[in-house]
Structures are given as structure tokens and as C-alpha cells.
Amino acid sequence: MQALRELGFRKILKFMILSPLKLLFKAIPYPPITILLLKLLGAKIGGNTIIYDLSFMNEYREGFSGLKIGNFCFIGNEVMLDLADKITLEDHVTISSRTILLTHMNTGFKEHPLQKEYPSYTKHTILRKGCFVGAGCVIMPGIEIGECSVVGAGSVVTKSVRTHSVVAGNPAKAIK
């Protein structure tokens, strides 16, 4: 009942309709079919892009229309995209396996004791042209990964990354 009060009937209905799509995405063995389905759902995806096994969360919020992927991008296996807000991948972006791109932060229901200290928010996450994100990274909400930058495997990116930089670690720090 609390979820219905806070999210509203429309978002709950959208959640119920879109949730079975998660199973469909897991069952698609061929990247062009994944791209076709994403385009049908409203995503904008450029040419020569390869998308393997994707997972989604909060697709009932911003929706697939908030997902923009450029030309010549590569998204590896088990990548999770948070569609609470927009995600933009410019041309030639590579996201390695098991990376998570977040667009929101929420500690719980409105009366949760941490809400006063850490209020919920959503922010657009952007990966600029030619950047590379290594396996197992977490990109926090509202982060911008600069053009031709590298994020080392296993990094947790809590601050935007400058153009032509290499960052690594938890939290990620510039190493070049």
C-alpha cells in the first residue's frame, strides 16, 4: 500500500506492464534483436552498436525513451542500466561486463529516517564520445565520463571524470 501511495497508480501500472520485459531481454540471444526491441520501446540507438545481455531497473520511471546510445558503441554482458532518469552514451562508448549505470538515489519510503539526511534524487548520467568503462564498475547518478577517458575495472565513480583521463579505484581517482 505504501508503494501505491508514494508512486501513484500510473507508475505502478507501468511497472506491472514493463516488468515482464526483463525476462524477454534475458531470453534474446542475438544483439540486433535486443536493439530492435529497445528501439520499439522508445530508445534511440545509433548504427553499428552491439548490445549483449542488458538488465534494467526503474524502467517504469523515465522509461526506454530516456536511453540514448550513439554509433559504434559496445555494451557487454550483464550491464545494468537504471532508467529512473536519462542515460546518454555518445559515439564509440564501450561499457564492459557487469557494470552498473545509476541515475537515482533513494534510501526508502518518505518517512525513512535517512530521507532527511539523504533525500531522493534523479540525475542524467552521460558517457562522452570514445570513453571506456572497465568490467564491474559502478557509475553513480549524474556522473559525466569525459571524452576519451578510461575507467579502470572495478571502479566506483562518484565524481565526474575529465576528458582524456584515466581513473580507477573505490572511489575512483585520477591516475593519469
C-alpha distance (Angstrom), angle and dihedral (degrees) to the residues before:
residue distance angle dihedral
M1 . . .
Q2 3.82 . .
A3 3.82 91.0 .
L4 3.80 91.0 51.7
R5 3.81 91.5 50.9
E6 3.81 94.2 48.6
L7 3.80 100.8 37.3
G8 3.77 99.8 32.9
F9 3.78 131.3 -134.7
R10 3.82 95.4 -78.4
K11 3.83 95.0 56.4
I12 3.81 91.9 44.1
L13 3.81 90.4 51.4
K14 3.82 90.8 47.4
F15 3.82 88.9 49.7
M16 3.81 91.8 52.2
I17 3.81 92.2 48.7
L18 3.82 96.3 45.6
S19 3.82 99.4 40.0
P20 3.83 95.2 79.7
L21 3.81 88.0 57.4
K22 3.81 87.9 72.3
L23 3.81 88.6 67.8
L24 3.78 91.0 46.7
F25 3.81 92.5 52.8
K26 3.82 89.9 50.6
A27 3.81 90.7 52.5
I28 3.82 97.0 51.9
P29 3.81 108.7 102.8
Y30 3.80 98.3 -178.4
P31 3.86 123.6 66.9
P32 3.84 96.7 -143.0
I33 3.80 89.8 58.7
T34 3.82 90.4 52.0
I35 3.81 89.3 51.9
L36 3.81 92.3 47.9
L37 3.81 91.9 50.7
L38 3.82 91.9 47.8
K39 3.81 90.5 50.7
L40 3.81 90.9 49.5
L41 3.81 88.2 53.1
G42 3.82 91.5 53.1
A43 3.81 105.3 -92.1
K44 3.79 118.2 138.3
I45 3.80 111.3 -134.2
G46 3.79 127.6 174.9
G47 3.77 129.1 -139.4
N48 3.80 127.8 -77.8
T49 3.80 91.6 23.3
I50 3.79 121.1 143.6
I51 3.79 120.6 -153.6
Y52 3.79 121.1 -177.8
D53 3.78 128.0 179.0
L54 3.83 108.5 -13.1
S55 3.79 130.0 -177.0
F56 3.78 125.4 -164.3
M57 3.76 136.6 -158.0
N58 3.80 129.1 -171.3
E59 3.81 91.6 14.3
Y60 3.82 87.5 150.4
R61 3.83 90.9 66.9
E62 3.84 115.1 55.1
G63 3.78 89.9 -1.7
F64 3.77 131.6 -155.1
S65 3.81 90.6 -56.4
G66 3.82 87.2 72.6
L67 3.82 90.7 63.0
K68 3.81 116.2 93.6
I69 3.80 119.9 176.4
G70 3.80 121.7 179.2
N71 3.79 133.2 -144.9
F72 3.82 123.6 -62.8
C73 3.81 94.7 14.3
F74 3.79 124.8 151.6
I75 3.80 124.0 -154.8
G76 3.81 115.1 -175.1
N77 3.78 133.1 -149.2
E78 3.80 123.5 -55.5
V79 3.79 96.0 8.6
M80 3.81 112.1 160.1
L81 3.79 121.4 -149.4
D82 3.81 121.4 -164.8
L83 3.81 107.2 -146.0
A84 3.82 96.6 -170.7
D85 3.84 85.6 110.3
K86 3.79 135.7 3.6
I87 3.79 125.2 -56.2
T88 3.80 119.2 -163.3
L89 3.79 124.4 -171.0
E90 3.79 112.7 -176.4
D91 3.83 123.6 -152.4
H92 3.82 121.1 -53.7
V93 3.82 95.5 14.9
T94 3.81 117.4 154.5
I95 3.79 121.3 -160.5
S96 3.79 113.5 -174.8
S97 3.80 126.8 -144.8
R98 3.81 123.6 -62.4
T99 3.78 95.5 13.2
I100 3.81 120.1 146.1
L101 3.81 122.7 -148.3
L102 3.80 110.4 -163.6
T103 3.80 128.0 -164.1
H104 3.78 101.6 173.8
M105 3.79 145.2 43.5
N106 3.78 123.2 -155.7
T107 3.80 127.5 163.2
G108 3.80 93.4 -165.9
F109 3.79 142.5 -83.6
K110 3.82 119.0 -0.6
E111 3.81 94.0 -97.0
H112 3.81 93.7 49.9
P113 3.84 107.3 127.2
L114 3.82 92.4 -124.3
Q115 3.82 94.5 55.9
K116 3.83 91.6 84.3
E117 3.81 91.9 51.5
Y118 3.83 96.5 37.0
P119 3.81 110.8 23.1
S120 3.80 119.7 -163.1
Y121 3.79 118.5 -97.3
T122 3.78 142.9 165.5
K123 3.81 126.2 -147.3
H124 3.79 135.9 179.9
T125 3.84 112.7 -105.4
I126 3.82 116.6 -149.1
L127 3.79 131.9 -169.4
R128 3.81 109.9 -167.7
K129 3.79 128.3 -141.2
G130 3.79 117.2 -59.6
C131 3.79 98.9 3.6
F132 3.81 122.8 145.3
V133 3.80 125.4 -149.1
G134 3.81 115.7 -164.8
A135 3.79 125.7 -137.0
G136 3.78 121.1 -68.3
C137 3.80 98.6 14.9
V138 3.78 127.3 149.7
I139 3.80 116.1 -146.7
M140 3.81 109.9 -163.7
P141 3.84 124.1 -138.8
G142 3.79 118.4 -71.7
I143 3.80 94.6 13.3
E144 3.78 120.2 146.4
I145 3.80 116.6 -155.9
G146 3.80 106.5 -154.3
E147 3.77 126.6 -123.9
C148 3.83 115.4 -74.4
S149 3.81 92.5 1.7
V150 3.80 127.4 143.6
V151 3.80 126.4 -140.5
G152 3.81 111.3 -161.0
A153 3.80 119.7 -126.8
G154 3.79 115.7 -83.6
S155 3.81 94.4 17.7
V156 3.79 124.9 146.9
V157 3.80 107.4 -146.4
T158 3.81 110.8 -153.2
K159 3.83 98.3 158.7
S160 3.78 131.2 44.6
V161 3.81 115.6 -91.0
R162 3.80 121.4 -126.4
T163 3.80 122.5 -124.4
H164 3.84 115.9 -82.5
S165 3.82 92.9 11.2
V166 3.78 134.1 135.2
V167 3.80 116.2 -144.4
A168 3.79 131.2 178.5
G169 3.77 141.5 163.9
N170 3.77 140.9 49.4
P171 2.92 103.1 -45.7
A172 3.80 93.8 19.9
K173 3.80 114.9 -117.2
A174 3.80 131.2 -175.4
I175 3.79 112.3 -93.3
K176 3.80 97.1 168.8
